[in-house]
Amino acid sequence: MKPLGRAAWPLSLLYGAGVTLFRRSYESGLWKRERFPFPVISVGNIEAGGSGKSPLVAALCQKLSRAGLRPGVVSRGYGRSHPRETRLISRGEGLLVPVERAGDEPALLIRKVPEVRLAVAADRREGIRLLEGLCDLVILDDGFQSLEILPSLSLVFLPEALFQNTMGIRDLLPAGPLRELPGTLSRATHWIIRRQEGPPGESREREARLRKHLLAILGPEGMRPILSVAFQLEGLREFDGKAAGPVDSLSGRTVAVVAGIANPERIKDTLQSLGVRVAGLLALPDHAPFTPDTQEKITRFARESAARGSEILLTTEKDRIKWSHCPDSPLPVLVLEGETRLLDREDWDRLLTPAGQGIA
């Protein structure tokens, strides 16, 4: 949802009152919160839209699998054809249902980490119960607002705007991007930031500003440990899955991009930082299905982009997982692959080992 700005301020006050009442219903004990007899790790944020939650879930699953553990994941499966259905879609041996029934992000996670056990559910508690006995721990993708569950660990992405200034009720939906007030960040056990490339001194200064703003909002008692991640575009694949080289091989070339993700401009900015000329961007709605109308939009965009000098049509893994066939395009179609890397490795190791507080 795109923020509406100051004109929507009265609606933000109403929204804020609603989410506060909802939260306090759980905190007061009026509504029951459930704790499970095995570790549950929540990954979430307080902003509408994408912040890198699902790529982080994939990175955590890969790390835990390498450590000999069996991770399970519960996702809402946004954009799936049966949004109220509770369903086990992977037992650790690949996708059990069509992509449309799983949702794009769960289907992509299973492709990247085939051994993951995964359930899609509107009620996260029911999803967790489906995974009992199949895994050693469960990760909730986008779980911070699932107050009905008491997680062992709660990892929350900090809003990018907090690097520049403090945030408050004026930033709540629909006027701003926040789903909850910044004060609720203290409900997390750990905070996550996406570290940007740049000189070390610049990064330290940026993170010092962030801590200053958080301290002003939460006070010393509300501060939490901060862990860092970095998302990188790693490589290119042809539509049929064959490797097509590193992303930096596009440097100096002119491309067009189709992206149905929460922040398509981020893809464009990353490509331009690598010296790629982006002649056009077709931004589709997040989780947009691959309908005939969508296919026609892509075909028309590809033809217009070719006429403007584009050499390649790029799309994302999240889009490709939904495309049942290659769109009609005069340009070759390549898929951008990326992954989240866990920085501060020793901190992550302490958190995600049996001796750590998260999966003891």
LINJO-V899203 format. One record per run of one state. SS is the DSSP state (A for helix, B for strand, O for the rest). FROM is the first residue (numbers start at 1). TO is the last residue. Records with the same first field share a line. If there is no record, write none. Layout:
# LINJO-V899203
SS=FROM-TO ; FROM-TO
This chain:
# LINJO-V899203
O=1-5 ; 28-33 ; 35-38 ; 46-46 ; 48-52 ; 67-70 ; 76-86 ; 92-98 ; 103-103 ; 113-116 ; 121-123 ; 132-136 ; 142-148 ; 150-152 ; 158-159 ; 164-168 ; 173-177 ; 179-181 ; 188-189 ; 195-199 ; 219-219 ; 223-224 ; 239-242 ; 244-246 ; 251-253 ; 260-263 ; 274-276 ; 284-291 ; 308-311 ; 321-331 ; 343-344 ; 352-360
A=6-27 ; 53-66 ; 99-102 ; 104-112 ; 124-131 ; 160-163 ; 169-171 ; 182-187 ; 200-218 ; 220-222 ; 247-250 ; 264-273 ; 292-307 ; 317-320 ; 345-351
B=34-34 ; 39-45 ; 47-47 ; 71-75 ; 87-91 ; 117-120 ; 137-141 ; 149-149 ; 153-157 ; 172-172 ; 178-178 ; 190-194 ; 225-238 ; 243-243 ; 254-259 ; 277-283 ; 312-316 ; 332-342
